[in-house]
């Protein structure tokens, strides 16, 4: 049981599930816009689920393999390799097995999804192996991986003959933008949390350039912009299924409250408990995903 828990933690499988929810939201909204009734095709949902799960798990495993030494410096006991629960080579083996499986699954969805998955996965390898030294660039890459699943899900149900990305509904880009902003905020918080170890390793993170205090404020600003964007689908009629959708609003207000409280702590508290509030923002993002998903189904016909 301990080994299974360690493998789960290494591959961050909960992130794969969250990515699939994002893909499902993109698929549901895209079908609604295309005037297709019913649930998205089950075969495509299964393939997109395993694409997200396998690619996410494999790149997280590769990430921990390359971060092993710096994670020891940062005393990241939440990482199974640092605790000694798994060997570093185990992470590498998991990457070699799961990465090609994820790419293969995307190929069977459609060519657009295959290209999105391949480009994203190659950037993931580049991030794990090279981009870590320029951490600010890496932060935006991680934020991108939180945003692209919505576009991937929308692309999964469009016709091969359509001109991607013009067939994608604007609400998809709003959702993706919110995910990108919230992801950027969480990554900056992580940089502040890991500042000492990163500094010893010569990693060029945002706190190294502007300090931890200003970095916290920068993270808060990303969250605040995300909060503002979350109200656009509710108040603007062109966003269709979310316009005056109170099911969506009720849940998104929970997310916004959690992100806003985190922002206030980051701005006004000199040394906020970063681990606690990073967990809080992860929960907030998950509730935000549910807001868009339940909002879509509440208006589904």
C-alpha positions in Angstrom: 0.0 0.0 0.0 2.9 2.4 0.8 4.4 1.8 -2.6 1.1 2.4 -4.4 0.7 5.7 -2.5 4.2 6.7 -3.5 3.6 5.9 -7.1 0.3 8.0 -7.0 2.2 10.9 -5.5 5.0 10.6 -8.0 2.6 10.7 -11.0 0.3 13.2 -9.3 -2.7 11.3 -10.7 -5.2 13.8 -9.1 -3.8 16.3 -11.6 -4.6 14.0 -14.5 -8.2 13.7 -13.3 -8.4 17.5 -13.1 -7.0 17.8 -16.6 -9.6 15.4 -17.8 -12.4 17.5 -16.2 -11.0 20.5 -18.1 -11.0 18.4 -21.3 -14.6 17.3 -20.6 -15.7 20.9 -20.1 -14.1 21.9 -23.4 -15.8 19.0 -25.2 -19.3 19.7 -23.7 -19.1 23.4 -24.5 -17.8 22.8 -28.0 -20.6 20.3 -28.8 -23.2 22.8 -27.5 -21.9 25.5 -29.8 -21.9 23.1 -32.8 -25.5 22.3 -32.1 -24.8 18.6 -31.3 -27.1 17.2 -28.7 -26.3 14.5 -26.2 -23.0 13.6 -24.5 -19.6 13.7 -26.2 -18.7 10.4 -27.9 -17.6 7.9 -25.2 -14.7 6.6 -27.2 -13.2 10.1 -27.5 -13.8 10.8 -23.8 -11.9 7.6 -22.9 -9.1 8.4 -25.2 -8.8 12.0 -24.0 -8.9 10.8 -20.4 -5.9 8.4 -20.9 -4.1 11.0 -23.0 -4.3 13.4 -20.0 -3.6 10.8 -17.4 -0.6 9.2 -19.1 1.1 12.3 -20.4 0.6 14.1 -17.1 1.8 11.2 -15.0 4.9 10.6 -17.2 6.0 14.2 -17.3 5.5 14.5 -13.5 7.7 11.4 -13.0 10.3 12.9 -15.3 10.1 16.2 -13.4 10.8 14.5 -10.0 13.7 12.5 -11.6 15.5 15.7 -12.7 14.5 17.6 -9.6 15.8 14.9 -7.2 18.8 16.8 -5.9 17.2 20.2 -5.6 14.1 18.7 -3.9 16.5 17.2 -1.3 18.0 20.7 -0.7 14.5 22.1 -0.3 13.6 19.2 2.0 10.6 18.3 -0.1 9.4 15.3 1.9 6.1 15.4 0.0 8.1 13.9 -2.9 8.4 10.1 -2.8 11.9 10.1 -4.3 13.2 12.4 -1.6 11.6 10.2 1.1 13.3 7.1 -0.4 9.9 5.4 -1.1 10.8 5.0 -4.7 14.1 4.9 -6.6 14.9 7.6 -9.2 15.1 5.0 -11.9 11.5 4.0 -11.2 10.4 7.5 -12.2 12.4 7.2 -15.4 10.9 3.8 -16.3 7.4 5.1 -15.7 8.1 8.0 -18.1 9.4 5.6 -20.8 6.2 3.5 -20.5 3.5 6.1 -20.1 4.7 8.9 -22.4 4.3 7.0 -25.7 1.0 5.5 -24.5 -0.3 9.1 -24.0 0.8 10.2 -27.4 -0.8 7.1 -29.0 -4.1 7.8 -27.3 -4.2 11.3 -28.7 -3.5 10.0 -32.2 -6.7 8.0 -32.1 -8.8 11.1 -31.1 -8.0 13.2 -34.2 -5.0 14.8 -35.9 -5.6 18.2 -34.2 -5.5 16.6 -30.7 -2.4 14.6 -31.7 -0.6 17.8 -32.7 -1.6 19.6 -29.5 -0.6 16.6 -27.3 2.7 16.1 -29.1 3.7 19.8 -29.0 2.7 20.1 -25.3 4.5 16.8 -24.4 7.7 17.9 -26.1 7.6 21.2 -24.3 7.1 19.2 -21.1 10.3 17.3 -21.7 12.1 20.5 -22.6 10.8 22.0 -19.3 11.9 19.0 -17.2 15.4 18.8 -18.7 16.3 22.4 -19.7 13.9 25.2 -18.8 14.2 24.7 -15.0 17.2 27.0 -14.9 15.0 29.9 -16.2 12.2 29.3 -13.9 10.0 32.2 -14.8 9.8 30.8 -18.3 9.0 27.4 -16.8 6.2 29.0 -14.7 4.4 30.1 -17.8 4.8 26.7 -19.3 3.2 25.1 -16.3 0.4 27.6 -16.5 0.0 26.8 -20.2 -0.4 23.1 -19.4 -3.3 24.1 -17.1 -5.0 26.1 -19.9 -4.5 23.9 -23.0 -6.7 21.0 -21.9 -9.8 23.1 -22.4 -8.7 23.8 -26.0 -7.8 20.1 -26.4 -11.3 19.0 -25.3 -12.9 21.4 -27.7 -10.7 20.2 -30.5 -11.6 16.6 -29.7 -15.2 17.0 -30.9 -14.8 19.4 -33.8 -14.9 18.2 -37.4 -11.5 17.4 -39.0 -12.5 19.8 -41.9 -13.0 22.8 -39.6 -10.4 25.5 -39.3 -8.9 25.2 -35.9 -8.8 27.3 -33.7 -11.6 29.4 -35.3 -14.3 26.9 -34.5 -13.5 27.1 -30.7 -16.1 29.1 -28.8 -14.8 32.3 -27.0 -15.8 30.9 -23.6 -13.2 28.2 -24.0 -10.5 30.9 -24.3 -11.9 32.7 -21.2 -11.7 29.5 -19.2 -8.2 28.8 -20.5 -7.1 32.3 -19.6 -8.4 31.9 -16.1 -6.6 28.6 -15.7 -3.4 30.2 -17.1 -3.5 33.1 -14.6 -4.3 30.9 -11.6 -1.6 28.5 -12.6 0.9 31.3 -13.0 0.0 32.5 -9.5 0.5 29.1 -8.0 3.9 28.6 -9.7 5.2 32.0 -8.4 4.1 30.9 -4.9 6.0 27.7 -5.3 9.1 29.7 -6.3 8.9 31.7 -3.1 8.5 28.4 -1.2 11.6 26.9 -2.9 13.7 30.1 -3.0 16.5 28.9 -0.8 17.2 25.7 -2.6 16.7 27.4 -6.0 19.2 30.1 -5.0 21.9 27.5 -4.1 21.4 25.8 -7.4 21.5 29.0 -9.4 18.0 28.8 -10.6 16.7 32.1 -12.0 13.3 32.4 -10.4 11.2 35.5 -10.0 12.0 35.9 -6.3 15.7 36.1 -7.2 15.1 39.1 -9.4 12.5 41.1 -7.4 12.5 39.4 -3.9 10.0 37.2 -2.2 7.7 40.0 -1.0 7.1 41.5 -4.5 6.8 38.0 -5.9 3.9 37.3 -3.5 2.2 40.5 -4.7 2.7 39.4 -8.3 1.1 36.1 -7.6 -1.8 37.9 -6.0 -2.3 40.1 -9.0 -2.6 37.0 -11.3 -5.3 35.6 -9.0 -7.2 38.9 -9.0 -7.2 39.2 -12.8 -8.5 35.6 -12.9 -11.3 36.5 -10.5 -12.3 39.4 -12.8 -12.4 37.2 -15.9 -14.6 34.6 -14.1 -17.5 37.1 -14.1 -17.4 37.8 -17.9 -19.3 34.6 -19.0 -22.1 35.3 -16.5 -22.7 38.9 -17.5 -22.1 38.9 -21.2 -24.8 37.3 -23.4 -22.5 36.1 -26.2 -21.2 33.5 -23.8 -24.4 31.6 -24.1 -24.7 28.7 -21.6 -23.1 30.7 -18.8 -25.0 33.9 -19.3 -27.0 34.5 -16.1 -26.3 30.9 -15.2 -26.7 30.9 -11.4 -25.5 27.3 -11.0 -22.2 28.5 -12.5 -22.2 31.7 -10.4 -22.7 29.9 -7.1 -19.7 27.7 -7.5 -17.4 30.3 -9.1 -18.1 32.6 -6.1 -16.6 29.9 -3.8 -13.5 29.7 -6.0 -13.2 33.5 -6.2 -13.6 33.9 -2.4 -10.8 31.4 -1.8 -8.5 33.1 -4.4 -9.3 36.5 -3.1 -8.5 35.5 0.5 -5.2 34.0 -0.7 -4.4 37.3 -2.5 -5.0 39.4 0.6 -2.7 37.1 2.6 0.0 37.3 -0.1 -0.2 41.1 -0.2 -0.5 42.0 3.4 1.3 39.2 5.3 5.1 39.3 5.2 5.6 35.6 5.6 2.4 33.7 4.6 2.2 29.9 5.1 2.9 29.1 1.4 2.2 25.4 1.5 -1.2 25.9 3.2 -2.3 28.5 0.6 -1.0 26.6 -2.4 -3.2 23.7 -1.3 -6.1 26.2 -0.9 -5.6 27.5 -4.4 -5.5 24.0 -5.8 -8.9 23.3 -4.1 -10.2 26.6 -5.5 -9.1 25.7 -9.0 -10.9 22.3 -8.7 -14.1 24.0 -7.6 -13.7 26.4 -10.5 -13.6 23.5 -12.9 -16.7 22.1 -11.3 -18.4 25.5 -11.7 -17.8 25.5 -15.5 -18.8 21.8 -15.8 -22.0 22.0 -13.7 -22.8 25.3 -15.4 -22.6 23.6 -18.8 -24.7 20.6 -17.8 -27.3 22.8 -16.1 -28.0 24.4 -19.5 -27.4 21.3 -21.6 -30.3 20.2 -23.8 
